[in-house]
Amino acid sequence: MDATTSYEPVNILHLEDSAADHRMVCRALDRSGLAYSIARVETLKEFTEAVTSGSISVILADYRLPGFTAIDAWTELKNFGAHPPFILLSGAIGESAAVSAIHLGISDYLHKDDLARLQRVILRALELHNARLASEVAARELAASEKRLSEFAGHLQAAIERERASIAREIHDDIGGSLAAAKLDLAWLSRHTDQPESQAHIQAATETLQHALGASQRIMMNLRPSILDQGLVAAVQWLAVSFERRTGIKTKLRTSSESLCPPIAVQLAAYRTAQEALTNASKYSKCNLVQIDISDAEDFLTLEISDDGIGISEQDLAKAESFGIRGMHERARTIGGWLDISTRQGQGTSIILSVPLVEEIKHSQKGQLT
């Protein structure tokens, strides 16, 4: 519903030192059929008081007034934060000055000789003002929603890591302990029997148990990377060596320091990012070389995993089911960092995690993962 059909009048504040010009504005508004109320002020003090005390829909302002200009009034108005549309209504301002005023943020300009257009100018200013307010509200709501999602993602990631650690402990205490006990029993049987057939079965069972123990250790390491207790570089080095041994892809690690000790949450995020990036490289890149670089230069932890593979297409990056890449982005955001992916088809892929480090906590939090 526009202002001409609304039962609520448009509350106008008219900054004008000429009573005759004010009456001309009122007659133009009466002829337009606009439902309105209007109050006239002449001084900057009266203007400020009216703005702070009343509910104003729109401001009409002459450009030159005794001792000040509309630009001075506009400057005062901006000090109040949210404010109504501000329209220059003057006959004493050139076109270039009017354009400059609009560049400052003033809503519109109308010459006093063109008052027949006053209603349209007011309604257009109100429409744009309301649209801007709605956009600002939507932007605030979106920012709040993104913050809640980021906090939830961080909480969910922390819960996942706690659950992983719990499962790893259970595997170590229950399954690992049982397998170790069974291996000891087989060793006892091996020492107390001379039958070749029994020895063959005992040896086969021992090898199976050894394989199961190795598998349980790998699972525990993936669930809870206890090697991070030795530092981020040692953990990523272990990842690189394991990756090269498993896939046959040559993997190199370069670092600015062997003793990088960012906060444990950052270490864990970097470790998981490297883990996911290496998994993607083994599945999709068809590469022959992976290069991992870790640096803490200029109070930023930077982890880059690059390969010489076939690259990733824009379509693949935009796929809804690209949960691995999305997960890396979310993990970076939960620790205040960001993830960049640089790729061109046929020219490899580079995944870069960047995290700002606060100096006073940069070398703290070396404690154990929970």
N, C-alpha and C positions, 0 to 999 in steps of 0.2 A: 504494500500500500504506500503510495507516494504522499508527499506533504500536502498536496491539493485536496486529497480525499480523506486524510487522517483527521480525527477529531482532536488530536493533540496539535496545538499551534507550534510553529517554528519560533523558538525564542531567539530573537536577534539582538545583539549588542552592537550599537552603531557608534563608532568613534568618529565624531564630526563636530567641528567648532561652529558650523554655520546652521542656524535654525532653519533658514530657508531651504538649504540643500536637504536637511533632514525631512522637511515636509514634502519635498519632491520625491524622496525615496518612499515615504509612506503612501503617497498617492499612486506611485507605480505599483506598489505591492497590493494596494486595494483594487486597482484595475485588473491585476493578474488573477485575483481570486484566491491567492495563497492565504491559508489560515496562519496567522502570525501574531506575535506580540513583540514589541520593540522598545528598547530603552536607549537613550542617547547619553553619552559621556563625552567630555571635552578634554580632560586632562589625563596625563599618564597615571596619576594617583587614583582618579576615579575609575579609570580602566582596570587597574590592578585590583581594586576593591570589588568591582563588579564581577570580574573573572573568578575571584576567590569566594564570593558570597552567593552567586546565582548559578542556576542551571541554564547554560547557554548552548543553543544548537549551532549558531553560526555567528561569526563576527564580520561586520562590514566596517572598513576603515578608510577614511580619507588619507591621502599620502602626507600632505604638509599640514601640520597643526602648530599652534603657538608654542615654540620652544622645543619641539621634537617632531619626529616623523613616524609613519606607520612601521618602519623597520625597527625603531626603538620599542614600539609596542609589541611587535612580533618577538623581539629578543626577550622581553619580559615574559611573554606568554610561554615561550619554550621552557622557562625556568619552572613552570608548574607541571612539567611532564606531559601527560595526556591532555590534549586541548582540542577545542572544536575547530572546524574549518575557518580559515582566515582569508577574507576576500578584500582585495584592494578596490575601492570605489572612489575614483578620483578623476579630476580633470587636469591636474597639475603634474602629471608624470609622463615622461616620454616612453615610447615603446621599448627601448633598450633597457631603461630602468625597470620597467614592468617585468621584462624577461628575467633580469637579474634577480628581482624579488622572488619570482616563481622558482628560480634555481635555489634560493635560500630555503624553500619549503612552503612558501605561501601558496594557498590553494588555487587562486585565480585572480584575474584582473578584469575590471569592467570600467569603461569610461562613463562619466556622469551624463554624457549626451546620449547614451545608449541604454537608458533605464528600462526600456521595453523588454530587454533580455534579462532583467534582474532575476525574475523568478526561475528561469531556466538555469542561470548560473548558480543560484543558491541550491537548487535541487541536484544539479550535477555535482557540486562540491560535497553535499551531504551524502550522495550515493557513493562517491569515491572514498569519502571518509569512513563510511560504514563498511565498505568493502575492505579497506585497509585494516580497520579494527578487527573484522572477522578473520582476515589473514593472520594478523598478529596473534589472535586467540588460538587459531589453528596451529600456528608455528609453536606457540608455548605448549599446547597440548601434545603436539608431536614430539617436542623435545623432552617433555615429562615422560611420555610413553617410551621413548627410546632409552631414557635413563632407567626407567623401571625394568625394561627388557635387559639392559646391560647388567643391572644389579642382579636380576634373576639368573642371567647366564653365568655371572660370576659365582653366585650361590650354588647353581646346579653343577658347575665345574668343580667347585670345592667339594660338594657332596660326592661327585663321581670319584674324585681322587681319594676321599676318605674310604669309600666303598672298595676301591681297588686295593688300598692298603690293607683293609680288613680281610679281603679275600686272599691276598698274598700271605698274610700271617697265618690264615687257616691252612693254606696249602703247605706252608713251611712246617707248622706245628703238627698237623694231622697227616696229610698225605706224605710229606717229606719224611716225617718221623717214622711212619709205617714202612715206607720203602727202605729206609736205612736199616730198620730192624730186620726186615725180611732179607736184606742183603747179608747182614751179620749171621742170620740163621743158615743161609745157604753156604756161607763160608765155613760155618761149623760142620755142616753136613759134608762139605767137600773134604774137610780134614779127617772125618771119621768114616769114610767109605773108600774102598779100593776098587769097587766094581766099575769097569769102564763105561758101561751103559748109564749107570747113575751119574758118574762124573760128567758125561756128555750132557745129560739133562740139566744138571746143576750149572754147568758152564753156560748153557743156553738161557736158563732162567736168570743167571747173574747178569748176562749181557742185556737181557730185556729190562731188568730192574735198573741197570745203569742208564739205559736209554730213557726210561721213565723219570729217573732222577734228573737227568739233563734237561728233559722237556719241562719238568716242574720248575727248575731253576730259570729257564728262559721265560716261562709264563710269569713267574714272580718278578723277574726283572722288568718285563713289560708292564705289569700291573703297578709295581712300586719300584721305581728306579733308585734303589738304595745307593747305587754308584754315585748319585749326586752328592752324597756325603763327602765324596772326595773332590767335589768341585764341578762346575759346569763343563770345563774343558775336558776333564777325564771322562765325564759321562758321554759327551758328544763323540769323543775319540772311540769309546767303546762301541757306540752306535755305528760309527764309520767302519770300524774293523769288522764288526758283525755283519754289516750290510755287504761289504766287499766279499767276505768269506761266503756268504749265503748266495749272492747273486752273480759273483764274478765280475762286477762292474768296478773298475778302478776308482777309489775314493780317496781324496786328499783333504787334509784339515790344516788350515792356517789360522793362527791366533795372535793377537797383539800381546797376550800375556798368558802364561800357564796357570796363573793363580787368580782368575776372574772369580769374584765372589759377590755377585749382585744378590738382592733379597731372594729368599728361597722361592717365593711365588714366581719371580721373574725367571729363576733358573728352571723351575718346573715347566713354565710356559715355553721357554726356549727349547728345552729338551723335547717336549711333546710336538712342537712345531717342526723340529728337525726330524723327529720320528715319522710324522705324517708326510713331510716332504720327501723323505727317502722312500717311503712306501709308494707314493705316487710315481716317483722316478722309476722304481722297479716295475711297476704295473704298466705305465703308459708311455714313458719317454723314449724307449728304445735307444738309450744313450750308452756311450762307452766310458764316460768320465763324469764323476760328480765332484764338485769342489765346494768345501764348506769353509766359510770365513767367519770368525768370531772376533769382535772388537768392542772395547769400552771407551773409545776415544771421545773426548768432549762431553763426558757425562751422559753418553748414550750407549746402551748395549745394542749392538747390531749383529744380527745373525743372518748370513746369506748362504743359501743352498742353491747352487747353479749346476746345470747339466748341459751336455752338448747334444741333446736328443732332438726329437721332431717338433717340440714346442706344443703349445695348447692353442686351439682356435678360440676366437671370441664366442662362438656358439657353445663350445664346451664349458668355457668359464661362466657363461650365463645360464647354464642348465639348472633347473630347479633342484635336481638331485645331486648337485655338486656339494655334498655335505662336508667332505673333507676340507675343501678350500674355505667354505663358509665357517666351519669350525675353527680354522686357524685365524680367520678374521676376528671372530668373537673372542677367542682366547686372548688375542693381542689387546682387544679393547678392555677386557676385564683387568688388565694390569696397566692401563693407561698408555698403551703403545698402539702401533698400527702395522699393517701388513701390506707390502707392495708386491705385485706379481708382474714381472716383465717377461714377455714371451713373444716370439714370432715363429710361425710355422716353418720348420726346417732349420731353425737357428737356436734351439734350446730354450730353457726356461730358467728364470732366476726368481727365487722367493726370498724376500727380505723382511725380517722382523726388526723393528726399531722400537726401543723402549727408553724413555728418559729416566735417568737415575738421579735420585736426590742424594746429594753428596754425603749428608750425615747418615744415610742408611746404606750407602753404596757397598760398604765392606762389613755390614752387619748381617744378622740373621743367618748364621752358618749352621743353625741347628738341624736336627734330624727331621726328615719328613714324617708327618703323622699319618 
